[in-house]
């Protein structure tokens, strides 16, 4: 599997990017967000650019899709799991909204905002929310930060606990916030427990806080 390609930018326009790595040029389909980001680089920064990759290999063709950020690739991979959405449509969706905008709309069940994205109607937006909200609610929708400050770190670590609390009827975003705060406040104590003990401890505290 091709995880990423590092090379020099040859060309970028719209949703196309060509990268030269050694004696080989690779052609990617990228989102307009990624294309704009690459286009904004000066000549010096267009050298040794790392593009994350997804290779679609069918009986008739091979197509490379490229991403500047892992968050964008993760969202792309979840979108193509939704029935009826292929890689090219997923890339069009990513061109119509940033990852932050998409996750915010998803978290808020905002069908209206999602349906404004080119290529998405109301029914498809509803299908995406139904399929992905529970999976992606723990992704960081507040932007990037340090490992210590990023709330998505705790959310990913205790994903099973968050799902269990959510299934009890608690709001998922509220659960993520509570687990994040509790982990920070009790980090030293949690470091002395195994994973099962950590989850039991956080579960009891979360129930009280929620």
N, C-alpha and C positions, 0 to 999 in steps of 0.2 A: 504493500500500500504506500502511496505517495503522501507523506504528511505535510511537507512543505518544500518549496523550491527557492533557493537563494540565487539571485542573479541581478543583472543590470536591466533597467527599464528601457525597452526599445520604443514602445508605443502604447499610448492609452487614450481611449476615446469612448465616451458613452458607457457601454458595458463591456468593453473589450480591453484586454491588457496583454502585451507581448513582453516576455521576460527572456533575456539571453543568459544562459548558464553554461559556461564553457563554450563549446562549439554548437550548442543546441538552443533553439528558440522555442519557448513554450507559449502557446496561446491560451489565455484564460477568459472565461466569461465571469465578470465581476459585477457587483452592485454599483449603482451610480454613486453611492456613498464612498465605496472604496476607490472608484475611478477618480472622484474629485480629490480624495486625499492624496493619491499618487500624483495627480496632475499638479498639486500644490507644492510638491517637493522641488527643491532647486537641483541643479545639475549634480552637485557633489553628493546629495542624499539619494540620488537615483541609482547609486552603485550599491551592490550587495543588499538589495531589498529582499526581505523574507516574506514570501506569500504562502499562506496556508492553503492547502489544496483539498479538493474532493474530486475524485475521478469517477465519472459515470461511464461504465463500460457496458454497452449493449451489443447485440448481435451485429448491428450495422455500423456502429460508430463508437468513438471514445471522445468524451468531452471533459475538459478540466474546468472546474469552478474555483475561483480564487477569493481569498479573504485576508484582510489586514489584521483582523482581531479574532481571537478564539471565540469570543462571545458571539460574533456574527456567524461563525461557522457552526457553533452549537445550535443557534436558532435555526439556521438553514437545515441542519440534520433533523431537527424535530419537525420542521414544516413538511419535509418530504415524507415523513411517516404518516401524515394526515391523508386519508383517502381522497384521491382525485387531484392531489397537488404534486407535480413533478419538480425536478430540479430547476428547470427554466422558469416556471411560475414562482417557485420559492425565491429565486433571485430577483424577479420583478417585485415581489412583495418587499424584499429587503431594500430595493431601490426606492420604494415609496415611503419608507419610514425608517428612522434609526432604530437600533436595538432598544434603546431606552424608551423611545416613543411607543414601539410595538409592545414591549413588556408592560408599560404603564397602562395602555389600553386593555391589554389582556387581563391584568390584575384587577382592573375596575369593571370588567365585563362591558367594555365600551364598544358595542357593536357598531355604532354610528361612526366612530373614528376609524375603526378597522375597515369598514366597508368603503371608506373614501380612498383607500389605497388602490391604485390602478390594478385591475385584474381581479379585484375582490368585490363580490356583491354581498348583500346582507346574509344570504343563506350560507355562503362560504365562510364569512366572518363568524357566524354563529357556530359553524362546524369546527373552526379553528379553536374558538374559545372552549367549546365542549371537550375537544381532544387534548388541548395543551395547557389549559390554565392550571390544573393540578400538578402538571409536570414542571412548569416553568415559573411558578409563583415564588420559588426559592432562589431564582436567579437575581443578581444584583440589579435593581432598577434605580439606584441612587448614583450611579457613576462609579468610576474606579477609585482606588485608594490603596493604602498600605495593607499588608496582610492582616495586621492587627486591627485596623479600622474598618475593614470591609465586612459588612454584615453577612454577605453571602457565604463566607467561610464557615461560620457556625451553622448556617442553614443547610449547606451541603453535607457537613459532618453529621448532623442529626436529622437527616431527611426522613428516616423511618419514624422517628419520634414526632416530627412535625405532621407527617401524614396521619399518624394515629390520633393526634389531638384534633386535627382538622376534621377527621371522620366522626369525632364526637360532637361536632357542630360548631366548633370555634372558628372564627374568621382566620383564614390562612395567613394573611398579611400580619394580623395581630399576633398570631402564634410565632411567626418568624421573628418579629421584633422582640417578643418576650424571651424566646430561647436565646437570641443573640445577647440581650442584656444580662440574662442569668449566667450565661457562659463567661462573659467578661467579669462579672462580679464575683464569680466563684472559681476562677481559673486555677488558682493554687490548689484548692481542695479537689477539683476535678482531676488534676494531674496525678493524684495519688490513688485514683480509682480506675478499675478496668472499664471497658466500654459498656458492659451491661449495667454496672453500678452507676456510671455516669448518666445513662439514660433514665434509670429509676429515680435518681436524685433530682434530675432536671424535670422529670415528669411530675413529681410531687410539688416542686416549687412552681412549676408552670400552672398547674391546676389552681393553686392558691392565688396566683397573679391574674389568671384569666377570669 
